[in-house]
């Protein structure tokens, strides 16, 4: 584990950079200050980069548009690899017909709508159609009634033996320096314990997330894992996932992991990043190329 002062040295060392989104590129306040310099430097050096995110709340196109609103126009939809894409792949292969019920916003249902299956929010499941529910997807922590729809979800899963997919494994995300909000992964874990069934999870730290990204790249160019680095703010997802897949990892202290807590968290979890850096921002004096 090595502490580095300037993220530029990471870009110079690797050919492909995987970035987590929240806590690395953006926070609850907007873009991480100065992060546009990082992407300017990546473009100038001809480095390849991807946003590897557990955010299944919107399609890659909509996720990219959110960056464009902040002025970060270099991030296009084909640069975004979301856990929702793995959910779509699973449904294409394993669920042939019936209703796919979901918890989340209408925007988050993009991934399952695009499979051609009949999709309905949990709120629309009733005694007339419950027997046709062939899968359940946890997509986003918004877009449903936490009392009525979570109770309904429990009862659907008590009555139906169906695959349950968690498209975003994040249990919580920061709303401010002090506060966090429960994410859909946390809700899924609660319901999993209540119904006593094991759910299928896509997203970091699952190695399948990294294999999906790795395979996409290898479709058009040769690459080995030593050329790729994973940059994230959370030990239990970004860093653990990258480590498990055999990638070098960078823990940045601009999101979930704060500088005052980093040593304690690494000791407590045993999860070791390859590098620690204050942020993924390239210094303002490094753009002379």
Phi, psi and omega in degrees: 000126185232133176272131181238148185270330187226126183296342178306322182296332176289313180301319181294334187271334187241155179271329183228132179243125172263123177251135161289162183267289187285126181095348180243308179260323181223161174227186177297344181264353184125205179294146171299126184305126178089357185296336179298332178294325179298315182286331173296318180291319177302314181296317182295326182270359178068030180273147180267143181212153179219148172264110182256104194231147172276005182283107177252019184284338182213163178290162176305323179298314181290324177296319178295318180298329178295323176291323181298325179296333177273358180094004180265077190280348183286342180276108180258168183302326182284357175266359185251125177242109186252150176299336176297332179292326176289324176299315178300316180299318179298313181297320178302322185272327193246340183241112188266329184203184180090191181260133171258112179271146182218153168254124181153185179274162174304325179296323181291337182285000177311316186295323181270333174298323185287352178279347182087000177280163177279115183249140178217142172294155180306325181301336183267001178276133181216186183296339181279336184235358184300328181291346180264357180289119185250352177196155177233136181236130172263112187250314187207156183274002178241167174097008180210165178276116186298331180278300185294313188283329176289321175295321178295321178302314178303316184285328173299316184285339173287328185266337186240130174267095187222157174291140178239122184248130174258108186278344177226112185277354181299131180273330180203161175217149185288138175255340176200183179299324184264330193247150174236165176235144180294130178260172186296331177296325176292319177297317181298319179297319178299312182291325176302317178293324181291314185273348177070032179237154178267129180264158176269128183245134173241142180121167179298138014267012182298133181296337181299328178298317181285325177295321178301312179295317181299316180293322178300318180291318183290350175293335184231358177201148175286141179203148171239163188297333181292346179269357186243141174231141178257128182246121181210171182250359186233123182297316189285346180242291185297309187284314178299316180297314177298317179300315182298327181275354177091020179264152165292151185226149176236120173268119176259151188254036183251007183218244186296327182257117182267154183303323183288342184253350194299315182295319179296317182293320179294318178296317183291322184268334186075009180269118187249115172286158175291321181224156169236133180219146181303318180202175177266024183266130174281139182298149183296337180272003185260009183262017175281346179053000000 
